[in-house]
Amino acid sequence: MTRAFLRPLRNTDLPELRSWRNHPDSRRWFFSQEEITEQQQERWFEELSGRDNERFFVIEDEEGVSVGTVSLYNIDPAKGRAEYGRMLIDPDHRGKGLALEATLAILRYAFSKLCLETVYLEVMTDNVPAVKLYQNIGFKTVRRYQKDTAGSGYEVAVMEISEPELLKTERSGT
Ligand SMILES: CC(C)(COP(=O)(O)OP(=O)(O)OC[C@H]1O[C@@H](n2cnc3c(N)ncnc32)[C@H](O)[C@@H]1OP(=O)(O)O)[C@@H](O)C(=O)NCCC(=O)NCCS
């Protein structure tokens, strides 16, 4: 299986991240679908370093090549919960198991290092690759709702996983 490693985001990652995020096959699956400008991204990067309720990681492959991102945000230690998101793989590196590996790694971090009990996420229900990946890992849908934006609407699934469910998946060899 392809291995994936998580490391903190650096300023020098920003141009590559922007190109992955602005790719049409990526941004259509995010709730904010417009292209990100360099200025918007710089503001976001500055704000990110001041937030203690978010951990943003760049994914590297076995050769140390940066191939994507994952993040935990809305980290709430009192409730033992955090939201998983910003899962994005460089379109040139998809289909190699990198998102699966990176998701397993960030969940282990959430449960073992941050001592959280539940990780949840929101995904458009027609995002087949992402929904399939989450289901394979053991996320369960707890709610569905309709999101309406100007001119279009889509269905969103709220999914969540706890540590025992992750362990079950890992024991079964996913
Ligand atoms: C979703 C995404 C992160 C998957 O990344 P990836 O590295 O290609 O995924 P993996 O290779 O790790 O695939 C793992 C599993 O995901 C599912 N999957 C991935 N791509 C798929 C596809 N094109 N069709 C169906 N299922 C797919 C499968 O279950 C796959 O396991 P399998 O190969 O054993 O069937 C990637 O397509 C992406 O960056 N999409 C745009 C951004 C996005 O949608 N983010 C999620 C927002 S909620």
The ligand as an SDF file (V2000), in Angstrom:
LIG
                    3D

 48 50  0  0  0  0  0  0  0  0999 V2000
  -11.6510   12.3380   -2.5830 C   0  0  0  0  0  0  0  0  0  0  0  0
  -10.1440   12.2830   -2.8040 C   0  0  0  0  0  0  0  0  0  0  0  0
   -9.4430   13.0090   -1.6470 C   0  0  0  0  0  0  0  0  0  0  0  0
   -9.7000   10.8190   -2.8700 C   0  0  0  0  0  0  0  0  0  0  0  0
   -8.2810   10.7990   -2.9420 O   0  0  0  0  0  0  0  0  0  0  0  0
   -7.4740    9.5290   -3.4920 P   0  0  0  0  0  0  0  0  0  0  0  0
   -6.0840    9.5990   -2.9500 O   0  0  0  0  0  0  0  0  0  0  0  0
   -7.6280    9.4220   -4.9470 O   0  0  0  0  0  0  0  0  0  0  0  0
   -8.2660    8.3390   -2.7850 O   0  0  0  0  0  0  0  0  0  0  0  0
   -7.6470    6.9020   -2.4850 P   0  0  0  0  0  0  0  0  0  0  0  0
   -6.8030    6.4670   -3.6230 O   0  0  0  0  0  0  0  0  0  0  0  0
   -7.0280    6.9100   -1.1200 O   0  0  0  0  0  0  0  0  0  0  0  0
   -8.9500    5.9990   -2.4670 O   0  0  0  0  0  0  0  0  0  0  0  0
   -9.3820    5.3630   -1.3210 C   0  0  0  0  0  0  0  0  0  0  0  0
  -10.7970    4.9060   -1.5050 C   0  0  0  0  0  0  0  0  0  0  0  0
  -11.6140    6.0260   -1.8490 O   0  0  0  0  0  0  0  0  0  0  0  0
  -12.6040    5.6320   -2.7700 C   0  0  0  0  0  0  0  0  0  0  0  0
  -12.3340    6.2840   -4.0740 N   0  0  0  0  0  0  0  0  0  0  0  0
  -11.2730    7.0540   -4.4090 C   0  0  0  0  0  0  0  0  0  0  0  0
  -11.4070    7.5150   -5.6770 N   0  0  0  0  0  0  0  0  0  0  0  0
  -12.5610    7.0030   -6.1350 C   0  0  0  0  0  0  0  0  0  0  0  0
  -13.2750    7.1240   -7.3610 C   0  0  0  0  0  0  0  0  0  0  0  0
  -12.8090    7.8690   -8.3820 N   0  0  0  0  0  0  0  0  0  0  0  0
  -14.4690    6.4770   -7.4810 N   0  0  0  0  0  0  0  0  0  0  0  0
  -14.9700    5.7270   -6.4610 C   0  0  0  0  0  0  0  0  0  0  0  0
  -14.3390    5.5990   -5.2730 N   0  0  0  0  0  0  0  0  0  0  0  0
  -13.1600    6.1980   -5.1130 C   0  0  0  0  0  0  0  0  0  0  0  0
  -12.4970    4.1460   -2.8670 C   0  0  0  0  0  0  0  0  0  0  0  0
  -13.2520    3.5930   -1.8100 O   0  0  0  0  0  0  0  0  0  0  0  0
  -11.0280    3.9290   -2.6210 C   0  0  0  0  0  0  0  0  0  0  0  0
  -10.7390    2.6520   -2.1900 O   0  0  0  0  0  0  0  0  0  0  0  0
  -10.5940    1.4540   -3.2730 P   0  0  0  0  0  0  0  0  0  0  0  0
   -9.6170    1.9560   -4.2920 O   0  0  0  0  0  0  0  0  0  0  0  0
  -10.1130    0.3420   -2.4330 O   0  0  0  0  0  0  0  0  0  0  0  0
  -11.9710    1.2520   -3.8180 O   0  0  0  0  0  0  0  0  0  0  0  0
   -9.7230   12.9810   -4.1410 C   0  0  0  0  0  0  0  0  0  0  0  0
  -10.5080   12.4470   -5.1840 O   0  0  0  0  0  0  0  0  0  0  0  0
   -9.8700   14.4730   -4.1190 C   0  0  0  0  0  0  0  0  0  0  0  0
   -8.9360   15.2030   -3.7630 O   0  0  0  0  0  0  0  0  0  0  0  0
  -11.0630   14.9840   -4.5250 N   0  0  0  0  0  0  0  0  0  0  0  0
  -11.3310   16.4080   -4.5660 C   0  0  0  0  0  0  0  0  0  0  0  0
  -11.5010   17.0250   -3.1890 C   0  0  0  0  0  0  0  0  0  0  0  0
  -12.6030   16.3330   -2.3840 C   0  0  0  0  0  0  0  0  0  0  0  0
  -13.5960   15.8710   -2.9100 O   0  0  0  0  0  0  0  0  0  0  0  0
  -12.4170   16.3370   -1.0500 N   0  0  0  0  0  0  0  0  0  0  0  0
  -13.4020   15.8050   -0.1290 C   0  0  0  0  0  0  0  0  0  0  0  0
  -14.3430   16.8850    0.2660 C   0  0  0  0  0  0  0  0  0  0  0  0
  -15.4620   16.2770    1.5060 S   0  0  0  0  0  0  0  0  0  0  0  0
  1  2  1  0
  2  3  1  0
  2  4  1  0
  2 36  1  0
  4  5  1  0
  5  6  1  0
  6  7  2  0
  6  8  1  0
  6  9  1  0
  9 10  1  0
 10 11  2  0
 10 12  1  0
 10 13  1  0
 13 14  1  0
 14 15  1  0
 15 16  1  0
 15 30  1  0
 16 17  1  0
 17 18  1  0
 17 28  1  0
 18 19  1  0
 18 27  1  0
 19 20  2  0
 20 21  1  0
 21 22  1  0
 21 27  2  0
 22 23  1  0
 22 24  2  0
 24 25  1  0
 25 26  2  0
 26 27  1  0
 28 29  1  0
 28 30  1  0
 30 31  1  0
 31 32  1  0
 32 33  2  0
 32 34  1  0
 32 35  1  0
 36 37  1  0
 36 38  1  0
 38 39  2  0
 38 40  1  0
 40 41  1  0
 41 42  1  0
 42 43  1  0
 43 44  2  0
 43 45  1  0
 45 46  1  0
 46 47  1  0
 47 48  1  0
M  END
$$$$
